[in-house]
Amino acid sequence: MIKDQLTKGEIIAKRDEVTYLFSYGNNQASILHLEARVLSTPMHPDAFLKMGYWEDYTGGVDLVAVIPTLRLETESGELVAINKPNTAPQCFVFRQSTNDQKTLFNEIEKGRLRQGWSFAEGLSLLSGKDQFIQAFEQATAQWDAVKQWGTLSRMLNIKPGDYIVVPKQPDSKHFTIMQAKLREDGLGCYDFIEPLKGRNDYRHVIHVDPDSVQVVHYEAMYPAVIKRLLKSIAYSSPVNVVRQKGFKEAIHTLMIESEKTELKQAHPLQAKMKEVEKRLYHEWVEEARNLTPSDFEKVVKSFMEANGFTIKRANQYDRLGGDIDLKCSKEVPLHTPFEPSMMEVTYYIQVKKHKGITGATGVKQLNQMVDHLPLENGKHVQKILLSLADDFSEDCKVLAEESEVLLIDGVTFAEMYVKSGE
């Protein structure tokens, strides 16, 4: 929050001599804890007023003197000083739906980075956690509302100048990078607006600088850490916070690259080496297809263990069509103001030793099994369909997108396996 923007606000209610309700205008407000010099996370004024115990404010607080001393509470619980100097940009990875790829990219070019999971009016993140969860649960029982809040609320922490990376935009051969900017009222980069034309969704918006939008070919010349981490399982959520220093430095280098037009094209040497790599990976896949199903599952299990995953269980069925070949877990970094901080993610993996195209059966088996397990509320789960096939059918891709299943084809897994050092 910027000091000049706060000076335009006003106190609209009082609870006691040290607790006030501060309105920014435009349907946002914070509780002003005068003694602690803290403004709570901004939300709709009604979210505070409905708690009761408020009375009319009649004056007594010198806002001109108080505002420079305040700290603002972010969604993550961090207290940020109003006069805090600019810090290095954060970096986020957004996963957008491939179903509306072209239209979503057109929106990016207009300065609006849209995200889904906003198929009802009450799903604005500005309303706060409790109201979001309540609205989400009323709209659908298909997904965990607490988990969705934990993922999507990261958008509230995006500040002007932060870097955002969108894989597979505007097509599967490119990724796009950009910088966030304040919306017109200056109260943040996040907004909740009208849905995408023709779709009752994509209302979550991060305002970005259209002049900063840069399209990069996956086979252009740039630091390899970017491609490696964009393919990482860790960045498979709709909104991801990147903590890896090398990745952030590489993105910064691309943002200031003078020969930006060259980044849109595959570099001849990179493209040639990529073809050599692809042939090697295809050979690896062909050899893997000669294994028995159980032996290939052992290869996957070995790969997971070698990369720090703890194997919990193998070959679990529910006799109703549900099927999990591998259940494992791993602690991954959690973005909070407290260091170090980790969270445990449980991975449910369905393994297919297919040729050609893999259909939607594997996704259905995962959903049938995982969605009926007795999970703790808000537990972090990632479902994965790993197949030696060349690709996945369109209905498989659509169902995977809708139910948050990560798809990994044969060549992609071969690359991951070889580069992991196995």
Secondary structure per residue as TSV (DSSP state, phi and psi in degrees):
chain	resnum	aa	ss	phi	psi
A	1	M	-	360.0	138.5
A	2	I	-	-99.0	139.7
A	3	K	H	-54.6	-45.7
A	4	D	H	-61.2	-32.6
A	5	Q	H	-73.5	-33.5
A	6	L	H	-67.0	-33.1
A	7	T	T	-66.6	-15.1
A	8	K	T	-85.5	-10.0
A	9	G	-	-84.8	-178.7
A	10	E	E	-154.1	157.4
A	11	I	E	-84.2	128.7
A	12	I	E	-115.3	-10.9
A	13	A	E	-157.4	164.1
A	14	K	E	-137.6	138.1
A	15	R	E	-103.8	-46.2
A	16	D	E	-152.7	-166.1
A	17	E	T	-72.5	-10.4
A	18	V	T	-126.2	3.6
A	19	T	E	-129.3	120.2
A	20	Y	E	-133.8	162.4
A	21	L	E	-107.5	116.2
A	22	F	E	-103.1	124.9
A	23	S	E	-103.5	132.1
A	24	Y	E	-89.0	-10.8
A	25	G	E	87.3	173.7
A	26	N	T	54.6	38.1
A	27	N	T	61.2	37.8
A	28	Q	E	-133.4	144.1
A	29	A	E	-153.0	163.6
A	30	S	E	-138.0	154.4
A	31	I	E	-81.9	126.8
A	32	L	E	-94.9	109.1
A	33	H	E	-90.8	95.1
A	34	L	T	-63.4	-42.2
A	35	E	T	-65.0	-40.6
A	36	A	T	-86.0	-9.2
A	37	R	T	59.1	47.5
A	38	V	E	-128.4	136.0
A	39	L	E	-103.0	126.0
A	40	S	-	-68.1	168.7
A	41	T	-	-55.0	128.4
A	42	P	-	-61.2	136.7
A	43	M	B	-146.7	177.8
A	44	H	-	-64.8	137.8
A	45	P	H	-53.5	-35.5
A	46	D	H	-62.8	-28.7
A	47	A	H	-63.1	-29.1
A	48	F	H	-89.8	-42.5
A	49	L	H	-64.7	-31.8
A	50	K	T	-69.9	-14.8
A	51	M	T	-70.1	-16.9
A	52	G	-	82.3	-174.7
A	53	Y	-	66.7	19.3
A	54	W	-	-101.4	148.9
A	55	E	E	-133.3	165.6
A	56	D	E	-61.7	142.3
A	57	Y	-	-90.2	129.5
A	58	T	-	-116.5	10.2
A	59	G	-	110.0	178.6
A	60	G	-	118.8	-13.6
A	61	V	-	-109.0	125.9
A	62	D	-	-87.5	90.5
A	63	L	H	-63.6	-33.5
A	64	V	H	-58.7	-39.3
A	65	A	H	-81.3	-31.5
A	66	V	H	-79.3	-41.7
A	67	I	G	-54.3	-45.1
A	68	P	G	-63.0	-17.3
A	69	T	G	-95.8	-1.4
A	70	L	-	-82.6	157.4
A	71	R	E	-122.3	143.0
A	72	L	E	-105.4	130.7
A	73	E	E	-82.9	125.8
A	74	T	-	-88.7	172.8
A	75	E	T	-62.3	-28.3
A	76	S	T	-82.1	-3.9
A	77	G	S	96.2	-4.4
A	78	E	-	-72.8	141.7
A	79	L	E	-101.2	117.7
A	80	V	E	-110.2	123.8
A	81	A	E	-66.0	141.0
A	82	I	T	-59.7	-40.5
A	83	N	T	-94.9	17.9
A	84	K	-	-62.4	130.5
A	85	P	-	-65.0	158.8
A	86	N	-	-60.1	137.5
A	87	T	-	-111.4	172.2
A	88	A	-	-61.1	144.9
A	89	P	-	-60.9	143.2
A	90	Q	-	-80.8	168.6
A	91	C	E	-131.6	131.6
A	92	F	E	-125.3	147.3
A	93	V	E	-115.2	122.0
A	94	F	E	-103.5	132.9
A	95	R	-	-103.4	111.9
A	96	Q	-	-99.1	154.9
A	97	S	-	-65.0	138.1
A	98	T	S	-81.3	-9.6
A	99	N	T	-67.5	-31.5
A	100	D	T	-123.8	38.6
A	101	Q	H	-55.8	-50.6
A	102	K	H	-64.5	-45.8
A	103	T	H	-65.3	-39.9
A	104	L	H	-65.7	-36.2
A	105	F	H	-68.8	-38.2
A	106	N	H	-58.1	-37.1
A	107	E	H	-67.5	-38.4
A	108	I	H	-59.4	-43.8
A	109	E	H	-63.7	-22.6
A	110	K	T	-91.7	1.8
A	111	G	T	94.3	16.4
A	112	R	E	-126.1	107.4
A	113	L	E	-90.2	109.3
A	114	R	E	-97.0	149.8
A	115	Q	E	-134.5	151.2
A	116	G	S	-82.3	-153.9
A	117	W	S	60.3	35.7
A	118	S	-	-138.8	52.2
A	119	F	-	-92.0	14.9
A	120	A	S	-145.5	152.2
A	121	E	G	-58.9	-34.9
A	122	G	G	-84.5	11.8
A	123	L	G	-96.1	19.1
A	124	S	-	-66.7	133.3
A	125	L	G	-69.5	-18.5
A	126	L	G	-70.7	-15.3
A	127	S	G	-79.1	-12.1
A	128	G	-	97.9	164.9
A	129	K	H	-59.9	-49.9
A	130	D	H	-62.5	-45.7
A	131	Q	H	-68.8	-35.9
A	132	F	H	-61.9	-49.2
A	133	I	H	-61.5	-43.0
A	134	Q	H	-62.0	-45.6
A	135	A	H	-66.4	-38.3
A	136	F	H	-65.6	-44.0
A	137	E	H	-67.8	-30.3
A	138	Q	H	-73.1	-31.6
A	139	A	H	-79.7	-35.1
A	140	T	-	-159.4	149.2
A	141	A	S	-109.8	9.4
A	142	Q	S	-76.2	-29.6
A	143	W	S	-126.8	160.8
A	144	D	-	-79.0	114.2
A	145	A	H	-64.3	-38.2
A	146	V	H	-65.0	-41.8
A	147	K	H	-64.2	-42.2
A	148	Q	H	-64.7	-38.9
A	149	W	H	-62.4	-45.3
A	150	G	H	-58.8	-34.6
A	151	T	H	-80.5	-52.5
A	152	L	H	-72.3	-29.9
A	153	S	G	-65.8	-11.8
A	154	R	G	-60.3	-24.5
A	155	M	G	-63.8	-26.8
A	156	L	G	-68.8	-19.1
A	157	N	G	-90.5	-2.5
A	158	I	-	-74.5	129.9
A	159	K	-	-113.8	161.8
A	160	P	T	-56.3	133.7
A	161	G	T	92.5	-13.6
A	162	D	-	-63.7	147.7
A	163	Y	E	-88.8	140.3
A	164	I	E	-129.3	131.7
A	165	V	E	-116.4	131.0
A	166	V	E	-120.7	105.9
A	167	P	T	-65.4	154.2
A	168	K	T	54.4	43.3
A	169	Q	-	-136.7	130.0
A	170	P	S	-84.2	0.0
A	171	D	S	-155.1	179.7
A	172	S	T	-68.2	-13.4
A	173	K	T	-92.6	-5.8
A	174	H	E	-132.4	160.7
A	175	F	E	-128.3	160.8
A	176	T	E	-124.4	137.3
A	177	I	E	-119.6	153.5
A	178	M	E	-162.5	171.4
A	179	Q	E	-120.5	139.3
A	180	A	B	-73.6	154.1
A	181	K	-	-141.3	163.2
A	182	L	-	-68.4	146.5
A	183	R	-	-72.8	175.6
A	184	E	T	-60.6	-35.7
A	185	D	T	-80.9	-3.2
A	186	G	S	74.7	12.5
A	187	L	S	-98.6	13.7
A	188	G	-	146.4	173.4
A	189	C	S	-93.7	-22.1
A	190	Y	E	-84.6	145.6
A	191	D	E	-147.0	160.8
A	192	F	E	-128.8	108.6
A	193	I	-	-124.4	-166.6
A	194	E	-	-64.8	151.7
A	195	P	-	-66.8	164.1
A	196	L	-	-61.7	137.7
A	197	K	T	-56.5	127.0
A	198	G	T	86.6	-3.6
A	199	R	S	-134.5	136.6
A	200	N	S	-90.0	61.3
A	201	D	-	-167.6	-173.6
A	202	Y	-	62.7	41.6
A	203	R	-	-87.9	-22.1
A	204	H	E	-68.0	127.1
A	205	V	E	-135.1	134.5
A	206	I	E	-107.0	123.7
A	207	H	E	-75.6	131.3
A	208	V	B	-127.3	159.0
A	209	D	-	-80.8	112.6
A	210	P	G	-57.4	-31.6
A	211	D	G	-70.9	-16.9
A	212	S	G	-90.2	-11.3
A	213	V	-	-64.8	124.1
A	214	Q	E	-131.8	122.3
A	215	V	E	-92.0	132.4
A	216	V	E	-126.9	128.7
A	217	H	E	-73.7	139.0
A	218	Y	T	-60.9	-22.7
A	219	E	T	-105.6	18.5
A	220	A	S	-76.6	172.1
A	221	M	S	-86.7	109.9
A	222	Y	S	-159.0	165.8
A	223	P	-	-56.2	132.3
A	224	A	H	-62.9	-22.4
A	225	V	H	-59.9	-29.5
A	226	I	H	-64.6	-52.8
A	227	K	H	-62.1	-40.9
A	228	R	H	-62.5	-43.8
A	229	L	H	-78.9	-28.3
A	230	L	H	-65.9	-25.1
A	231	K	T	-91.8	2.2
A	232	S	-	-73.0	143.8
A	233	I	G	-60.6	-29.9
A	234	A	G	-63.5	-22.6
A	235	Y	G	-110.5	45.2
A	236	S	-	-101.3	-2.4
A	237	S	S	-79.9	162.9
A	238	P	S	-57.9	-36.5
A	239	V	E	-134.2	123.6
A	240	N	E	-126.5	140.8
A	241	V	E	-97.8	126.3
A	242	V	E	-94.6	123.8
A	243	R	-	-103.7	-15.1
A	244	Q	-	-68.5	118.5
A	245	K	H	-60.5	-43.1
A	246	G	H	-61.6	-38.5
A	247	F	H	-63.8	-48.1
A	248	K	H	-62.7	-40.3
A	249	E	H	-65.8	-37.1
A	250	A	H	-67.2	-40.9
A	251	I	H	-64.2	-41.0
A	252	H	H	-59.9	-40.6
A	253	T	H	-61.7	-42.2
A	254	L	H	-66.1	-35.6
A	255	M	H	-65.6	-29.8
A	256	I	T	-103.4	7.2
A	257	E	-	-61.1	129.4
A	258	S	S	-77.7	-34.4
A	259	E	-	-92.8	64.4
A	260	K	H	-66.3	-32.5
A	261	T	H	-63.5	-31.8
A	262	E	H	-68.8	-25.9
A	263	L	H	-69.2	-20.9
A	264	K	T	-78.3	-13.6
A	265	Q	S	-111.3	151.3
A	266	A	-	-69.6	130.3
A	267	H	-	-71.6	135.8
A	268	P	H	-52.9	-44.2
A	269	L	H	-67.9	-44.0
A	270	Q	H	-61.1	-44.1
A	271	A	H	-62.6	-41.3
A	272	K	H	-64.9	-45.1
A	273	M	H	-65.7	-34.1
A	274	K	H	-63.7	-38.7
A	275	E	H	-64.4	-39.1
A	276	V	H	-64.1	-45.0
A	277	E	H	-60.5	-44.6
A	278	K	H	-59.8	-40.6
A	279	R	H	-62.0	-40.3
A	280	L	H	-64.9	-42.0
A	281	Y	H	-68.1	-37.5
A	282	H	H	-64.0	-38.7
A	283	E	H	-64.1	-40.2
A	284	W	H	-60.7	-44.5
A	285	V	H	-61.8	-43.7
A	286	E	H	-60.7	-41.1
A	287	E	H	-65.7	-40.5
A	288	A	H	-65.0	-33.5
A	289	R	H	-67.2	-18.8
A	290	N	T	-79.8	-10.9
A	291	L	S	-75.1	159.2
A	292	T	-	-72.6	157.4
A	293	P	H	-53.7	-41.4
A	294	S	H	-68.3	-36.7
A	295	D	H	-68.9	-37.8
A	296	F	H	-66.9	-36.4
A	297	E	H	-61.2	-35.2
A	298	K	H	-66.7	-35.4
A	299	V	H	-62.6	-45.5
A	300	V	H	-62.9	-43.3
A	301	K	H	-60.7	-43.7
A	302	S	H	-62.4	-40.9
A	303	F	H	-61.8	-45.0
A	304	M	H	-63.9	-44.9
A	305	E	H	-62.4	-41.4
A	306	A	H	-66.2	-21.8
A	307	N	T	-104.1	22.9
A	308	G	T	88.3	8.9
A	309	F	-	-86.7	142.6
A	310	T	E	-97.0	122.1
A	311	I	E	-77.7	124.9
A	312	K	E	-98.9	-39.6
A	313	R	E	-166.6	153.8
A	314	A	E	-128.5	147.3
A	315	N	E	54.8	77.4
A	316	Q	E	-116.0	130.9
A	317	Y	E	-128.5	158.6
A	318	D	-	-118.4	3.4
A	319	R	S	64.9	10.5
A	320	L	S	-121.8	13.7
A	321	G	S	108.8	-11.8
A	322	G	-	-78.8	142.5
A	323	D	E	-155.4	127.2
A	324	I	E	-128.1	124.8
A	325	D	E	-84.5	-29.9
A	326	L	E	-151.4	131.4
A	327	K	E	-119.7	124.7
A	328	C	E	-144.5	170.9
A	329	S	E	-141.8	160.0
A	330	K	E	-158.4	142.9
A	331	E	E	-85.0	130.6
A	332	V	E	-123.7	154.9
A	333	P	E	-62.4	139.8
A	334	L	-	-113.1	130.3
A	335	H	-	-80.3	102.8
A	336	T	-	-139.9	167.9
A	337	P	S	-75.2	-3.1
A	338	F	S	-107.8	134.0
A	339	E	S	-122.9	143.7
A	340	P	S	-82.0	158.1
A	341	S	-	-142.0	131.6
A	342	M	E	-133.1	159.6
A	343	M	E	-135.8	150.1
A	344	E	E	-93.4	127.8
A	345	V	E	-110.0	133.9
A	346	T	E	-99.0	129.4
A	347	Y	E	-110.4	126.2
A	348	Y	E	-110.3	120.9
A	349	I	E	-121.1	130.3
A	350	Q	E	-107.0	125.3
A	351	V	E	-109.4	128.6
A	352	K	E	-124.9	129.5
A	353	K	-	-98.9	66.7
A	354	H	-	-100.1	161.5
A	355	K	S	-111.7	162.8
A	356	G	S	68.8	-116.5
A	357	I	E	-118.0	135.5
A	358	T	E	-97.3	130.3
A	359	G	-	-85.1	-166.3
A	360	A	T	-84.6	-2.7
A	361	T	H	-57.7	-44.0
A	362	G	H	-61.2	-39.4
A	363	V	H	-64.8	-42.7
A	364	K	H	-62.9	-39.3
A	365	Q	H	-63.8	-42.9
A	366	L	H	-62.6	-48.1
A	367	N	H	-62.6	-43.2
A	368	Q	H	-59.0	-40.4
A	369	M	H	-79.5	-54.2
A	370	V	H	-69.6	-41.7
A	371	D	T	-69.9	-10.7
A	372	H	T	-112.0	6.3
A	373	L	S	-77.1	147.8
A	374	P	-	-76.4	83.3
A	375	L	-	-91.8	149.6
A	376	E	-	-69.0	146.4
A	377	N	T	-59.7	125.7
A	378	G	T	82.8	5.6
A	379	K	-	-63.6	140.2
A	380	H	-	-86.4	119.7
A	381	V	E	-132.0	141.1
A	382	Q	E	-130.2	122.3
A	383	K	E	-96.5	137.7
A	384	I	E	-133.8	131.0
A	385	L	E	-108.7	112.4
A	386	L	E	-110.6	119.4
A	387	S	E	-132.1	145.6
A	388	L	S	-79.6	2.8
A	389	A	S	-66.2	164.9
A	390	D	S	-75.8	-28.9
A	391	D	E	-162.6	-179.0
A	392	F	E	-119.9	148.5
A	393	S	-	-66.8	160.1
A	394	E	H	-62.8	-40.1
A	395	D	H	-67.6	-30.5
A	396	C	H	-66.1	-43.4
A	397	K	H	-65.0	-41.3
A	398	V	H	-64.8	-47.1
A	399	L	H	-64.2	-38.8
A	400	A	H	-63.9	-40.6
A	401	E	H	-62.1	-44.4
A	402	E	H	-68.0	-33.3
A	403	S	T	-110.1	16.9
A	404	E	T	55.3	49.0
A	405	V	E	-104.3	127.0
A	406	L	E	-83.0	126.7
A	407	L	E	-100.0	129.5
A	408	I	E	-127.8	115.9
A	409	D	-	-86.6	178.7
A	410	G	H	-62.0	-49.3
A	411	V	H	-64.9	-38.7
A	412	T	H	-62.4	-44.0
A	413	F	H	-67.3	-37.9
A	414	A	H	-59.2	-43.2
A	415	E	H	-63.8	-45.0
A	416	M	H	-60.6	-42.8
A	417	Y	H	-66.1	-47.4
A	418	V	H	-64.8	-44.9
A	419	K	H	-74.7	-13.0
A	420	S	T	-79.8	-10.8
A	421	G	T	95.0	6.4
A	422	E	-	-69.6	360.0
